Amino acid sequence: MTVYLWALYRPRIEPKRGFGDLGYLIRWLERQKLPGEAPSDWVVMLLKVAESDGRSVYVHDEGGPDQWTLTLSRTGVAALPRC
């Protein structure tokens, strides 16, 4: 498994950052209760498909009142198996 870094940006709210594998990102997104969010696994799938140079960006409701942005960066580090 690969480790990813991500950041969630929302207007007037301090950015939230995290790291882990894509399964962890899906669970993390579900806990954020974002407005108008597509299912978290879809958002992560779109980020993964858009990843070309190890980075990708997902923007929800660009320019609208519920805008939020999620960035994803591949670290190149393999995740350790969980015990």
Contacts in CASP RR format, 6 or more apart in sequence:
PFRMAT RR
TARGET T0000
AUTHOR 0000-0000-0000
METHOD contacts of the structure
MODEL  1
MTVYLWALYRPRIEPKRGFGDLGYLIRWLERQKLPGEAPSDWVVMLLKVA
ESDGRSVYVHDEGGPDQWTLTLSRTGVAALPRC
1 21 0 8 1.000
1 78 0 8 1.000
1 79 0 8 1.000
2 21 0 8 1.000
2 74 0 8 1.000
2 75 0 8 1.000
2 76 0 8 1.000
2 77 0 8 1.000
2 78 0 8 1.000
2 79 0 8 1.000
3 19 0 8 1.000
3 20 0 8 1.000
3 21 0 8 1.000
3 74 0 8 1.000
3 75 0 8 1.000
3 76 0 8 1.000
3 77 0 8 1.000
3 78 0 8 1.000
3 79 0 8 1.000
4 19 0 8 1.000
4 20 0 8 1.000
4 21 0 8 1.000
4 22 0 8 1.000
4 25 0 8 1.000
4 72 0 8 1.000
4 73 0 8 1.000
4 74 0 8 1.000
4 75 0 8 1.000
5 17 0 8 1.000
5 18 0 8 1.000
5 19 0 8 1.000
5 20 0 8 1.000
5 72 0 8 1.000
5 73 0 8 1.000
5 75 0 8 1.000
6 17 0 8 1.000
6 18 0 8 1.000
6 19 0 8 1.000
6 25 0 8 1.000
6 28 0 8 1.000
6 70 0 8 1.000
6 71 0 8 1.000
6 72 0 8 1.000
6 73 0 8 1.000
7 15 0 8 1.000
7 16 0 8 1.000
7 17 0 8 1.000
7 18 0 8 1.000
7 70 0 8 1.000
7 71 0 8 1.000
8 15 0 8 1.000
8 16 0 8 1.000
8 17 0 8 1.000
8 32 0 8 1.000
8 34 0 8 1.000
8 68 0 8 1.000
8 69 0 8 1.000
8 70 0 8 1.000
9 15 0 8 1.000
9 68 0 8 1.000
9 69 0 8 1.000
9 70 0 8 1.000
9 71 0 8 1.000
10 34 0 8 1.000
10 67 0 8 1.000
10 68 0 8 1.000
10 69 0 8 1.000
11 67 0 8 1.000
16 32 0 8 1.000
18 28 0 8 1.000
19 75 0 8 1.000
20 79 0 8 1.000
21 79 0 8 1.000
22 44 0 8 1.000
22 48 0 8 1.000
23 44 0 8 1.000
25 40 0 8 1.000
25 44 0 8 1.000
25 72 0 8 1.000
26 40 0 8 1.000
26 41 0 8 1.000
26 44 0 8 1.000
27 40 0 8 1.000
29 37 0 8 1.000
29 40 0 8 1.000
29 43 0 8 1.000
29 44 0 8 1.000
29 70 0 8 1.000
30 40 0 8 1.000
34 60 0 8 1.000
34 68 0 8 1.000
35 60 0 8 1.000
35 61 0 8 1.000
35 66 0 8 1.000
35 68 0 8 1.000
36 60 0 8 1.000
36 61 0 8 1.000
36 66 0 8 1.000
37 43 0 8 1.000
37 60 0 8 1.000
38 60 0 8 1.000
43 58 0 8 1.000
43 70 0 8 1.000
44 72 0 8 1.000
46 58 0 8 1.000
47 56 0 8 1.000
47 57 0 8 1.000
47 58 0 8 1.000
47 70 0 8 1.000
47 72 0 8 1.000
48 56 0 8 1.000
48 72 0 8 1.000
50 56 0 8 1.000
50 57 0 8 1.000
50 58 0 8 1.000
51 72 0 8 1.000
51 74 0 8 1.000
54 73 0 8 1.000
54 74 0 8 1.000
55 71 0 8 1.000
55 72 0 8 1.000
55 73 0 8 1.000
55 74 0 8 1.000
56 71 0 8 1.000
56 72 0 8 1.000
57 69 0 8 1.000
57 70 0 8 1.000
57 71 0 8 1.000
57 72 0 8 1.000
58 69 0 8 1.000
58 70 0 8 1.000
58 72 0 8 1.000
59 67 0 8 1.000
59 68 0 8 1.000
59 69 0 8 1.000
60 66 0 8 1.000
60 67 0 8 1.000
60 68 0 8 1.000
60 69 0 8 1.000
61 67 0 8 1.000
61 68 0 8 1.000
END
